[in-house]
Amino acid sequence: MSLKTTLLAATAAISLALPAFADGIEIHNSYARSSGAMAQAGAAFMVIRNTGDTDDRLVAATSDAAARVELHTHIEDENGVMQMREIEGGFAVPAGGEHLLQRGGDHVMFMGLTGPFVQGEMITVTLTFESWAT
């Protein structure tokens, strides 16, 4: 297995960034948000589209905007309370399909922010995808 990466230029808060493309992977409607100037955490959301003929998987993300970046989802516990959890193994992106990262669902989680996310400012996120053998 080899890894390929694509850079995602996500904007803080609600602003949109231009799509990123790498080996059949397209990133659309990306944005990131934190919950204020004193926030220690934030999240990024986007549509990951796989225009290729082979299934792929988002397996990791990194960014200088935070000390730690994880792939997360929301899971309902036995009491009906939604909790965020790290996803081991990442998010599948089927060939010819897409995977939606959205609020209340799967997302990229930033912990230990190096500074607040500011409306209209760019942050850089590197997404790592599992690729098929070359």
Secondary structure, 3 states (H helix, E strand, C coil): CEEEEEEEEEEECCCCCCCEEECCEEEEEEEEEECCCCCCEEEEEEEEEECCCCCEEEEEEEECCEEEEEEEEEEECCCCCEEEEECCCCEEECCCCEEEECCCCCEEEEEEECCCCCCCCEEEEEEEEEECCC
